[in-house]
């Protein structure tokens, strides 16, 4: 009996040591994005996600491995890339924005999907509801489609005399229902503001020159850029074309203003990507994505570029400047010359 007790005691002492000696499980993630992995826009969002992971104790190459896949701006490639991640048997897929999330959802109903900066996940069929997603998708939404009318209102406040606004939009950026509702609500807002809205659709970057020529031919006085992963990835080109044609422009993310756009209003995409790491952490620890509520942003940034305003010969009303979260000011005491 004494021998049995001694063996049991030794077992209790050595068991924790044996557990500690076991190497920790290394989580394997898939990271899916519509743009190029080398583009500055994608790098910024990817770095924000990595920061969020580090804050939660995940270090690439130590306790987590990430398989990165970028579609280089070609939405039709996303499903193939998502299927590739499925074949790699990743523990979870991080899908950046709605097109990537839809492709991942098509590829698998078993692997958990954390989608960041979704447009309208309910109307796009990604989740059953924000409170209880119900399937294998959860994450964050940037309320992009819902805020388009508000952006048009802010553009009108910045440029009170504007009466003709071109709306650059990407057919297929979201589901047919989301796109229809977004356009309808924006047209209604335009009517209320006394603005004639000229919708110009583009399916790819090769249509930009034609689109801007159409805007100028129809005497557009300003530009409203609708939310779209493709349009975001092509931000520099859009900003440059707007400057070339002297069109004051409103965007959905501050990244456009950093590139030289005039005004942006929307949630911080970097913050949404950082926050997505909390979903990854919870799911890797056993939570089910269908039971994790989709997080909506509570803070929206209004960013104005006074250097661009100066270049366009515009004076932004002081009342709007006072409401801005950030004003990219001109150097030397406000002078931009």
QUIGIVEN-V858882 format. One record per helix or strand of 3 or more residues. SS is the DSSP state (h for helix, s for strand). FROM is the first residue (numbers start at 1). LEN is the number of residues. Records with the same first field share a line. If there is no record, write none. Layout:
SS->FROM-LEN ; FROM-LEN
This chain:
h->2-20 ; 40-16 ; 75-13 ; 98-10 ; 145-14 ; 176-18 ; 205-13 ; 229-5 ; 235-10 ; 254-5 ; 269-16 ; 289-3 ; 306-6 ; 318-6 ; 331-4
s->27-7 ; 64-7 ; 92-5 ; 112-7 ; 137-5 ; 164-6 ; 196-6 ; 222-4 ; 248-4 ; 263-4 ; 301-5 ; 326-3
